[in-house]
């Protein structure tokens, strides 16, 4: 039942920004985006009022996975607001990579399989490096 609940919840998240979205956190305080991704001249794009998903039936690990995903979604949308398509891509990827890190950290905390934990650690290391590279690119190219 727990796996079914998680799979259903993940499917809803992956169904996209055009359908049902998850609860939105205050991106001003929780967004993983650098300041250059929150430019004053960003085009308007509203994610609207997103309904919150009921997570009370989920165990602690799945709640943590869903929390990571609900944090990532609005940050990715915020990053995609940049008028410059290259900057929008880089900003969206920063949020996406941070989401991968957050989910990998949940695996490290709750997972039991050593191979899965190794993969999670590998993801954390690689994604942190790529976020550094993306941030450096923004410093050089975002206006």
C-alpha positions, 0 to 999 in steps of 0.5 A: 500500500505504501509503495502504491501511495508513493507511486501514485503521488510521484505520478501526479507530480510527474504529470506536469505543471499543466495538471495537478501540482503539489503544495507550494512553499515560500520560494523566497526563503526555501528556493535553491536558486541563486539571486541571478535566477530571480531577476526583476525583469522576468516574464510573468508566469504564475503557478497559481494556487496549487492544492496540497497533497494529503500525505498523512497516510504516508510513512515518514520516508515517503513524506520526506520524498514528497516534501523534496519534490514539492520544494523543487517544483515551484523553484523550477518554475521560478527559474524558468521565468527568466526572459533569456532561454539559456538563463531559464534553462540553467536556473531550472536545472539548478532547482532540478539538481537540488531536488535530486540532492534532496531526494538522495538525502532521503535515501541516505536517511531512510534507505536500507540497500547499500547499493542504493545508498551508494547511488544516492551519495554519487548523485549528491556529489555529482549534482553539487558539482553541477550546481557549482558549474551552473552558478559559475555560468550564471555569474559569467552570462546572466545579465 
